[in-house]
Amino acid sequence: MRRGSFARAVTTVTAAVAAGGLLLGCSQSAPTGDASAETKADAITVTDQRGKEVTLDAPAETIASAVIPAPAIIAAVDGSWDRIVGINQSLLDANKLGIISKIFPESVTTPVISGRDFVPNMEEILTLDPDLVVQWGYLGDDFTAPIEDAGMPLVGLEYGTQEDLETWITLFGDLIGKSDRATEMIDWMHTEAADVTKQVESLDAKSPRALSLSYNDTGLGVSTGSDYAQYVFDLTGLTNVAENAQVSEGVASAEQILDWDPEIIFLSAFDEATPEDVYADDRFANVSAVKNKRVYRAPLGVYRWQVPSAESPLFWNWVAALAYPGEFEVDLTAEMKQQISFLYNYELTQEDIDLVLRTDINEQSAHYDVVSN
């Protein structure tokens, strides 16, 4: 079997806590016997993004994820939320705000197995006893060892690129026995990327200066050339004004933004800030994007569109349509209906579309009708 009994694992964790106050000392449970010939025949082995082999006796039926976007991607590959038994607190918060609460009502009551710091809650994970745990591999052993030492299969992921996203989709497809479905999703992404690039190049338009901005009480966070926003801007022909920015941990100053003078600002869907907040900020009164009311908050679909997700091609089209209003041609609402149906077996209503696109807060910005109508 994959791991020992729940009682044995709890005993191990309790002992580790008593000995050192940490959950890093959990010992791996010994196997209880040889796998059957049938189990061996159904076994699945993948190599995760740490370069480690992960083997399951059969496709994972229950999955817990500390990685925030992973459950929505797994749900897209699977066509349901049925396998998701544990999620990150940040994802739970987002689920309560978006249409996922209508598509998968259980997504707003799914147990939390880690906070925003990604530290695994081993007590909760052991209680859930999932077939598979998903965690960030790049964070190191402190975040992965407690899970693996408890005898649980763990897939470690890397973050940041379109290639990473496609690797996740492939891994999840293999691990739940739906590799063909995963391939279909990736093929769609490749087709959309090619179509967006081809149309943008055909416009022969000047590359607008753009900025991806996190605007909140802790500071002004910007996406540089090492962030996923750079891929999106390159794909859509935008110039990332912060591509080579000399910033500390992504935090910029108001003076830098004034100097960059972006023509378009895309606000983070992780923040509560609205375009109106930026328009009302006297520090940015002379920024072109503010003067021309071209500030937009990124949509929140089944997951936040601005980061790598199953819905990323929809985000690419949203960005391109706003960058070249009246020139880049896409019926985004029709695309949304078609692809959300494909990904999640759900038929969007106009109310759903307005919620995803945050029409209530974006419609005061210039040209928003090109994506919302």
C-alpha positions in Angstrom: 0.0 0.0 0.0 1.0 3.6 -0.5 1.3 4.5 3.2 0.4 3.2 6.6 -2.8 3.7 8.5 -4.1 7.1 9.5 -3.6 6.3 13.2 0.0 5.4 12.7 0.7 8.7 10.8 -1.0 10.7 13.5 1.1 9.0 16.1 4.3 9.8 14.2 3.4 13.5 13.8 2.4 13.7 17.5 5.8 12.3 18.5 7.6 14.6 16.2 5.9 17.6 17.7 6.6 16.5 21.2 10.3 16.0 20.4 11.0 19.1 18.6 7.9 21.3 18.2 8.1 20.9 14.4 6.3 18.7 11.8 9.5 18.0 10.0 10.4 14.8 11.7 7.6 12.5 10.6 8.9 9.1 9.6 7.6 7.3 6.6 5.2 4.4 7.2 6.4 1.0 6.2 4.5 -0.7 3.4 1.9 -3.3 4.7 2.3 -5.7 1.8 3.0 -6.3 -1.8 0.8 -4.5 -4.4 -1.6 -6.7 -6.3 -0.9 -7.5 -10.0 -3.9 -5.4 -10.8 -2.6 -2.4 -8.8 0.8 -2.7 -10.4 -0.8 -2.7 -13.9 -2.7 0.5 -13.1 0.3 2.2 -11.4 1.1 5.7 -12.6 4.6 7.2 -12.4 5.5 10.8 -13.3 8.5 13.1 -12.8 7.6 16.3 -11.0 9.3 19.7 -11.5 11.8 18.9 -8.7 13.0 16.0 -10.9 11.5 13.4 -8.5 9.5 10.4 -9.5 6.1 10.1 -8.0 4.2 6.8 -8.2 0.5 6.2 -7.5 -1.1 2.8 -7.5 -4.0 4.2 -9.5 -5.3 7.5 -10.7 -5.7 9.9 -7.8 -9.3 10.1 -6.5 -8.5 12.7 -3.7 -6.1 15.6 -4.0 -5.1 18.3 -1.5 -3.2 21.3 -2.8 -1.2 24.0 -1.0 -0.6 25.5 -4.5 -3.2 28.2 -5.0 -4.1 27.8 -8.7 -3.7 24.1 -8.9 -7.2 22.9 -7.9 -8.9 25.0 -10.6 -6.6 23.5 -13.2 -7.2 20.0 -11.9 -11.0 20.7 -12.0 -10.6 21.8 -15.6 -8.7 18.7 -16.6 -11.2 16.5 -14.7 -14.3 18.5 -15.6 -15.4 18.6 -11.9 -14.3 19.5 -8.4 -14.9 15.9 -7.2 -11.2 15.1 -6.5 -10.4 18.3 -4.6 -10.4 17.7 -0.8 -8.0 20.4 0.4 -7.0 23.9 -0.7 -5.0 27.0 0.2 -6.7 29.7 2.3 -6.1 32.3 -0.5 -8.0 30.1 -3.0 -10.9 29.7 -0.6 -11.1 33.5 -0.3 -11.1 33.9 -4.1 -13.7 31.1 -4.5 -16.1 33.0 -2.3 -15.9 36.0 -4.6 -16.0 34.4 -8.1 -18.3 32.3 -10.3 -16.7 29.1 -9.1 -19.1 29.2 -6.2 -21.9 28.7 -8.7 -20.1 26.2 -10.9 -18.7 24.1 -8.0 -20.6 25.0 -4.8 -18.4 22.7 -2.8 -15.4 24.8 -3.6 -16.4 27.3 -0.9 -16.5 24.6 1.8 -13.4 22.7 0.9 -11.1 22.3 3.9 -8.0 24.5 4.1 -4.6 22.6 4.3 -2.3 25.7 4.1 -2.3 29.4 4.6 -0.9 32.0 2.2 2.6 31.1 3.5 2.1 27.6 2.0 3.1 25.9 5.2 1.3 22.6 5.2 -1.2 22.0 8.0 -0.2 18.4 8.7 -3.0 17.7 11.1 -5.6 18.6 8.5 -3.8 16.8 5.7 -3.5 13.6 7.7 -7.2 13.9 8.6 -8.1 14.2 4.9 -5.7 11.4 4.0 -5.5 12.4 0.2 -4.1 10.1 -2.5 -1.9 13.0 -3.6 -0.7 16.4 -2.3 0.4 19.3 -4.5 3.0 21.7 -3.1 5.5 24.2 -4.4 8.7 22.4 -5.0 10.9 25.5 -5.2 10.2 26.4 -1.6 12.4 23.6 -0.4 12.3 20.7 2.1 10.6 22.6 4.9 7.5 22.7 2.9 7.6 19.3 1.3 9.4 17.0 3.8 6.6 16.9 6.4 4.2 15.6 3.7 6.6 13.0 2.2 7.8 11.9 5.6 4.2 11.1 6.5 4.2 8.7 3.5 2.1 10.7 1.2 2.8 11.1 -2.6 3.7 14.7 -3.3 4.0 16.5 -6.6 6.3 19.5 -6.4 5.7 22.3 -8.8 7.6 25.3 -10.2 6.0 28.6 -11.0 6.2 31.5 -13.4 6.1 30.5 -17.1 3.7 29.3 -19.7 5.8 26.2 -20.0 5.3 25.6 -16.2 1.5 25.9 -16.7 1.5 23.3 -19.5 3.7 21.0 -17.4 1.1 21.2 -14.6 -1.7 20.4 -17.0 0.2 17.4 -18.3 1.1 16.2 -14.8 -2.4 16.5 -13.6 -3.8 14.7 -16.6 -1.4 11.8 -16.1 -2.1 11.6 -12.3 -5.9 11.5 -12.7 -5.9 9.3 -15.8 -7.0 12.0 -18.2 -3.9 12.7 -20.3 -5.9 13.0 -23.5 -8.0 15.8 -22.0 -4.8 17.5 -20.8 -3.4 17.4 -24.3 -6.6 18.9 -25.7 -6.3 21.8 -23.2 -2.7 22.5 -24.2 -3.5 22.3 -27.9 -6.2 25.0 -27.3 -3.6 27.2 -25.6 -1.2 26.8 -28.4 -3.9 27.7 -31.0 -5.0 30.8 -29.1 -1.4 32.0 -28.6 -0.7 31.7 -32.3 -4.0 33.4 -33.2 -3.4 36.3 -30.8 0.1 36.8 -32.0 -0.8 36.6 -35.7 -3.6 39.2 -35.3 -1.5 41.6 -33.2 1.3 41.4 -35.8 -1.2 42.1 -38.6 -2.3 45.3 -36.9 1.1 46.9 -37.5 0.2 49.1 -34.5 2.5 51.0 -32.1 3.3 48.9 -29.0 1.4 50.5 -26.1 3.3 51.0 -22.9 1.7 48.8 -20.2 2.1 48.1 -16.5 0.9 45.3 -14.3 0.3 46.8 -10.9 -0.5 45.6 -7.5 -2.0 48.7 -5.7 -2.6 48.1 -2.0 -1.8 49.4 1.4 1.6 47.7 1.5 3.0 49.4 -1.6 3.1 49.5 -5.3 4.0 46.1 -6.7 5.0 45.8 -10.4 5.5 42.8 -12.7 9.0 42.8 -14.2 10.5 40.8 -17.0 10.7 37.7 -14.7 7.0 37.5 -14.1 4.2 35.9 -16.1 2.9 39.3 -17.1 6.0 39.6 -19.4 4.8 36.5 -21.4 1.4 38.0 -21.7 2.7 41.4 -22.8 5.1 39.8 -25.3 2.3 37.7 -26.7 0.0 40.7 -27.1 2.7 43.1 -28.4 2.8 45.4 -25.3 5.9 47.0 -23.9 6.3 46.2 -20.2 7.5 49.5 -18.8 8.8 47.7 -15.7 10.5 44.9 -17.6 14.0 45.9 -16.5 12.9 47.8 -13.4 15.4 48.1 -10.5 12.9 47.3 -7.7 13.2 45.6 -4.4 10.9 42.5 -4.3 8.8 44.0 -7.0 7.9 47.1 -5.1 8.2 50.4 -7.1 7.8 54.0 -6.2 5.2 56.5 -7.4 8.1 58.5 -9.0 9.2 55.4 -11.0 5.6 54.9 -12.4 5.4 58.6 -13.3 8.7 58.3 -15.1 7.6 55.2 -17.0 4.3 56.8 -17.9 2.4 53.7 -18.8 -0.5 54.1 -21.3 -2.4 51.2 -19.9 -2.4 49.8 -16.3 -3.7 46.4 -15.4 -4.5 46.1 -11.7 -4.1 42.8 -9.8 -7.1 40.7 -9.1 -5.5 39.8 -5.8 -6.2 43.3 -4.5 -9.4 45.2 -3.7 -8.2 48.3 -5.5 -10.4 49.6 -8.4 -9.5 51.8 -11.3 -11.3 54.6 -9.5 -8.9 54.4 -6.7 -6.0 55.0 -9.1 -7.8 57.8 -10.9 -8.3 59.5 -7.5 -4.7 59.2 -6.5 -3.1 62.6 -7.0 0.4 61.0 -7.4 -0.7 59.6 -10.7 -2.6 62.5 -12.1 -0.1 63.0 -15.0 0.2 59.3 -15.9 -1.2 58.7 -19.4 -3.2 55.7 -18.3 -4.9 57.8 -15.7 -5.5 60.8 -17.9 -7.0 58.6 -20.6 -8.9 56.4 -18.1 -7.2 53.2 -19.3 -6.8 51.4 -15.9 -8.5 48.0 -15.6 -8.6 45.4 -12.9 -7.9 41.8 -14.1 -10.9 39.5 -14.2 -11.6 36.8 -11.7 -13.0 33.7 -13.4 -12.9 30.2 -11.9 -9.5 31.5 -10.9 -7.7 34.9 -11.2 -6.9 35.4 -14.9 -3.7 37.3 -14.5 -1.6 34.3 -13.3 -1.1 31.0 -15.2 -4.4 29.2 -15.2 -6.7 27.0 -17.3 -8.4 30.2 -18.5 -5.2 32.0 -19.5 -6.0 32.3 -23.2 -9.1 34.2 -22.3 -6.9 36.7 -20.4 -4.6 37.1 -23.4 -7.6 38.1 -25.6 -8.9 40.4 -22.9 -5.5 42.2 -22.7 -5.2 42.4 -26.5 -8.7 43.8 -27.0 -8.1 46.5 -24.4 -4.7 47.3 -25.8 -6.0 47.8 -29.4 -9.6 48.8 -29.0 -11.6 48.6 -32.2 -8.6 46.9 -34.0 -8.1 43.6 -32.2 -11.1 41.5 -33.1 -12.5 39.1 -30.6 -16.0 38.3 -29.3 -14.7 37.8 -25.8 -18.1 37.0 -24.2 -18.7 34.3 -26.9 -15.2 32.9 -26.3 -15.9 32.9 -22.5 -19.1 30.9 -22.9 -17.5 28.4 -25.2 -14.4 27.8 -23.2 -15.9 27.8 -19.7 -18.4 25.2 -21.1 -15.4 23.2 -22.4 -13.3 23.5 -19.3 -15.9 23.3 -16.5 -19.1 21.9 -18.1 -21.0 25.1 -17.1 -23.0 27.5 -19.3 -22.2 31.2 -18.4 -25.0 33.7 -18.1 -24.6 37.4 -18.8 -24.6 38.0 -15.1 -21.8 35.5 -14.8 -19.8 37.3 -17.5 -20.2 40.7 -15.8 -19.0 39.2 -12.6 -15.9 37.6 -14.2 -15.0 40.8 -16.1 -15.8 43.0 -13.1 -17.9 45.2 -15.3 -19.2 47.0 -12.3 -15.8 48.5 -11.5 -14.2 48.5 -15.0 -17.0 50.0 -17.1 -16.0 53.5 -16.1 -12.7 53.0 -17.9 -12.2 53.8 -21.6 -13.2 51.2 -24.2 -14.4 48.5 -21.7 -17.3 47.8 -24.0 -14.9 46.1 -26.4 -14.7 43.1 -24.0 -17.9 43.3 -22.0 -20.5 43.5 -24.9 
